[in-house]
Amino acid sequence: MVHTEPGQGSVVSNAPRIKGSTNGACSGSGRLSPVVLQVRGIVLPEREERSFWIDGDRLRTEPVPDADIVVDGGWLLPGLVDVHTHPGTEVHDAPFSDEMLRRHLTDHRDAGVLLVRTPGSAARIPDWVDEDPQLPRVRSAGRWLATPGRFFPGLGRDVSEEDLVHAAVEEAKASSGWCKVIADWRHDEPALPREILSAVVQAVHAIGGRVAAHCQTADGSLNAVRAGVDSLEHGMHLDPGLIDQMASQGTAFVPTLSAFGAGADRRRTEEPSARRDWWLAGWEAMLPNVRAAHEAGVTVLAGTDSFPCGTVTSEVEWLVRAGLSAETALGAASWSARSWLGLPGLVDGGPADLVAYDTDPTLDISALANPSRIILRGRVIA
């Protein structure tokens, strides 16, 4: 349980007050609602008491006359965000499954995660995901781009180093403007050459896209930062001397601490080996690097890279352990992440995606796991 100083702001009753009939109201059934919903509560991070009217899938700050349902929401956040998740497949030798994709995205949604970024998938995210009002919004990077010897064979899009630039542009155009490059793999194998990764970044930026890079080795992280990638994924063995450059050029840091933290104790019990020692040395440096990155002005974001889906609360808790304040860590999984992905928070005209809590989650991060109300695209999910 993590605590910060109590925030200012008036107290709002967390008990819903319903005016009128809820027959035909928004619900997880996907049925369009003929009613207007008003939600009021204390908005984070501003800590201001506000009211929103939800008409369709947009938020309105101007009153809509005779709102059918009025909800005292307690503490209100823009929908949670997981910026590193891979719905659709759980193991490296399993095929991509539409059924599993829907289940994973539903798990995210039911935890209040209403926006996800998929930095690489075994297959491109199908169009039906964007068309389903009951599923979180998705920002996809297309298929993992893996050059020979880097990544699980056949899981992503296997390309030669010579073809990587073309493939990266192709994936960015076919997705949400992102592509994902596997910039290194084994600790005892060379990372993707910097000049190739630089060419990828230049070509993708030329079409208005962005590049995410998987990095776990010192050379991989070095090459990715020097190449100017938009997000450094994992960053194990990141040289802290690169952090200032990340801040100045706008490279975000997505450390996925919960995925690494889950394996740390197991690694310590393994028989000594070069790989074990390399992995543990990298893990020991990750939390200090996350704190240093944040203090230097790097955008640090919450991504889980693990299963089950819908566990971004654990990543927020790890960011707090790394030294971020509870509010900053929460923003990394909510308003800051949404802004970074190009979506506004709880503002007039913004998406009607919000989660409500009975208590201030910055005072107890574990409360994130128990939202009292979830509204996605103007529909009450829970």
N, C-alpha and C positions, 0 to 999 in steps of 0.2 A: 504494500500500500504506500502510495507516494503522496506527500502533502506539500502545498505551497501556502503562502500567506493568503488568508481569505480575501476574495475579491470584493469590490464595492458593487453596489447595485441593489435595487429593491428586491424584496422577496415576492415571488409570484406563486400562487397556489399551483400545485402540480396535479390537482384533480381536474379531469376534463369536465367542462360544462357544455352540455349539448342543448342547443336551442332548435326546436322543431324536430321533425322526423328525420331519421337517418336512412329511411328507405330509399334505396337507389344512390346512396352516398358512395364516395370513392372507396375502393376496396382492392385487394389483391386479385380479384377475379378478372381484372382487365376491362371491366365494363366502364364506358365513359360515364362520368358523373354529371347530372344536371344541377347539382347543388354548388353553392359557393362556400368554401371553408375559410374560416378566419382562425389564425393561430397567433397567440401572443405569448411572450416570455422574455427572458433575459438573453440577449444575443451575444455570443462569443465570437471574436475576442473583444468586442467593444464594451461588453458588460453594460449595455443599455437595454432598458425595457422597450420593446417594440411590438407592433402588431403587423401581421401580413395577411393579405387576402389572396387566396389561391383560386384563380379563375382559369380553368384549363391547366396547362403545365407551366404557367408563369407566376412569379411572385409579384404582388402589387402592394405598394405602401399607401396608396390612396384608398379610402374606404369604399367597399362595394356595398351598396345599400342592402339591408336585410339579408345579411349572411345567414345561411341556413344552419351552419354548425359553427360554434365558437369553442375553441379548445384553449385552455390555459396550459401552455406547453412546458412551463418550468424553464430549463436551460436549453437554448436552441443553438445548434451548430449546423453549418452547411454539411451536406452529406459526407460521410467519411470516405477516404480515398486510400486505395492500395496501389502504389505506383510500380510495384514489381510483383506480378503474379502471373501464373501460367495456367489458366483454366483450360480444360479440354483433355489433359493427359496427366497422369500422376507418376508414371515411372518411365525410364528412358527407353524401354523396349516395348512400350504399349502404343497402339495406334491412337491418333486423335479421334475423339468421339463427340458427336453433337450432343448425345444424351449426357455425357459427362460434363461437357461445356455448360449446358443448361443447369445441371446440378451444382457445379462449382459457382456459377454466377448467382444462383439463387442463395447459396450459402453466404456469399458475400453480402447480398442484399439484406438477408435476414439478420445480419450483424450490424446493419446500418452503413455498410460500405456501398455507396451509390455511384461511385466512379472508380474505374480501374484502368490501369495501363498495363498492357501485356507486352513486355519487351522481349518479343520472340515467342513463337509457338511452333508446334509440329506442323500446323497447317494455318493458312490465313483464316482469321475470324470471319465466319460467314455473314452475309448481309442480314439474315433474319434476326441476328442479335440486336442490331440497331433499330429494327422495326418492332421489337417486342417491348411494350410499355412496362412490363413487369420485371425487366432485367436492368441491372445497372448500366450506366453509360460506359462505353468502352473506347479507349484510345489504344489502337493496336500498332505494333511495329512489324507486322507481317511475320514471316518465318525467320527462325534463327539463321544467320548467315555464318557458315562454318567452312573454313579452308582446311585442306588435308591435315589430319592428325589433331585437329582442334575441335573437340566436341564428340558426342555420341554419334557414331556413324548412322546415317539415315534418319536421324531424329529431326534435324533441321533441313535447311537447303544447302547441300554440299556443293561448294563452288571452288574453282581454282583461284589462286591469288590474282591471276591475270583478269579473271572475270568478276572479281569482287565489286569493283566500282559500278559496273553495269547492273549487277544484281542488287546492290544497295539502293540505287536509284529506282529500280523496278519495284522493290518491296515498299519503299517509302511512298511511291505514287499509288500503289495498290492498297495502302492501309490508311492510317490516320496522319500520314506525313512523317512517321517514324520508321527507322530501320534499326536492327540490332545486330551488331557484329561481335563474334566471339574473338576477342583480341589476344587471348592466351588460353592455355589449358593446363597441361602437366607442368609441375614445377621444374622438371628436368628437361623440358623441351623449349625451343625458342618461341618467343612471342611473335605475333604478326608484325612484320616490318613496319616501322613508323611511316616510311614514305608511302606505303600502300594505304594505311589508315588515314593519313593526311589527304590523300587523293579521294578517298571515300567521303570524308567530311566536306571537302571543297565541292564535290559533285552534288551531294545531297543538300548542302546549304544553298547551292545555286538554284535548286528547284523549290526552295522554301521549306525543306524538310529538316529533320533533326536526327542525330545519331546517338544511340545508346551503345556502350561498350562493356562487355563482360570482361572483368579484369581481376585476377587473383594473384598474379606474380608481380614482382617489382618492375620488371621490364614491361609487362603488359600495361600496368598503370602509368608508367613513365611515358610510353608511346602514346597512350590514349590522351593523356593531359597535354602533351606537346602537340598532338594532332588537333586539339581543340574540340574534342567530342562534347556533346551537350549533356550527357549524364554518364557518370562513372558508376557502374553497377558492381557492388561488393567492395572493391578497392582493398582487398587483403594485400598486405605488404606495400601499401602506398607509402612512398617517401614523403614525410611531412614537409620537406622542402618544396614540394609541388603545390602545397595548399594555397599559397598566395596567388599562383598563376590560375588555379581553379576559380578563385574568387574574382580575379580581375577579368577573366574571359567568360564567366558565367557558367562554368561546368558544375552541374548539380552532383551531389553525392548521395547515392542510394545504397547504404551499407548492408541492408538485409541482415541485421544483427541477430534477429530471432532464429534465422536459419542456421547461422554459425554457432550461436550460443547453445542451441539444442544438441549439437554434436561435440561440444568442448569436453564434457566429462567423459564421454565414450573414448575420445581420442587419447585422453590422458591415461586410460587403462590399457591402451594398445602396447604391443611390444615396441621397444625403441627402433626407430628407422629414420632414414633421411626424410621421407615424406611426412612422418608423424611430427618430427621436430620442426620441419618447415611450416606445417599447418599450425602448430601451437604457437610458434613465434609470430606468425601472421595474426592469429586471433588475439594474442596478448596486446598487440599494437592497435587493434581496431577501435576500441572504445576511446583511448586517448586521441586517436586521429579524428574521430567523429567530433569530439569536443573542440579540438583545435580548428577543425574546418568550420564549425559553427562560429567560433569566436573570431575567425578571420573573415567572416561574411559569406562563406559558401552556403548555398541553399542545400540544406540536409532534409531529405524526404523519407517517408516511411514506406517500405516495401517488405513483404514477408517472404517471398520466394519459397513458400512451404505449404504443406497440406496438414490438416484440412483448410479450406478457404474460409475467409471470414474471421481471421485471427489477428487483424491489424492492431488490436489492443496490446498484444504481446510485443509488437515492434515499438509502439509508443513507450511501453515500460522500459524496453532496452535503451531507447534514446534518452530517457530520464537517467538511467544508470550510467550512461556515457557522460552525463553532465549537463544536458539541456534542461532548461526549466520545463515544468509540466505544461505550461501554456505553449511554449515553443514546440515541444514534442507533439502536442495535440494538433497544433497548426500544421505540422509536417504530415499529418494524416487527415487534414480537413482543409481549412481555408487557404493555407500556403500552397498545398499541393494542387488544389483546384485552380488557383491563380496561375501556377506554373504550367498547368495543362491548358490554360486559355479559357477557363470557365469562371464566371463571377461567383461570389458567395451569396449571402442573404441580402440582396439589394433589389430595388424596383426593376422589374423586367428580367431578373435572373431566373434560372431554372428552379422550379418548385421541388427541390430536393433538400430535405432537411431531416435531422434527427433531434429528438428531444430527450432530456434526462431529468429525473426527479431531483437530482443534486448536481452541484457544480463539478464537472468531471476534472477540472484542474486541481481540485482539492483531493480527489481520489481517482487516479487514472483507471483503476479497475472498474469503475462505474461505466466506462465506455462499452463494456461487454453486455450491458443491460439497458439498452435504450427503452424509454417508456413509449415512444412513438416514432415511427418511420414513415416518411412521406416521400415518395418517388414519383417524379413527373406529375405531381398534383394528386396522386392517389395514395390513400392511406394503406400502407402495407401491413402495419402492425400497430 
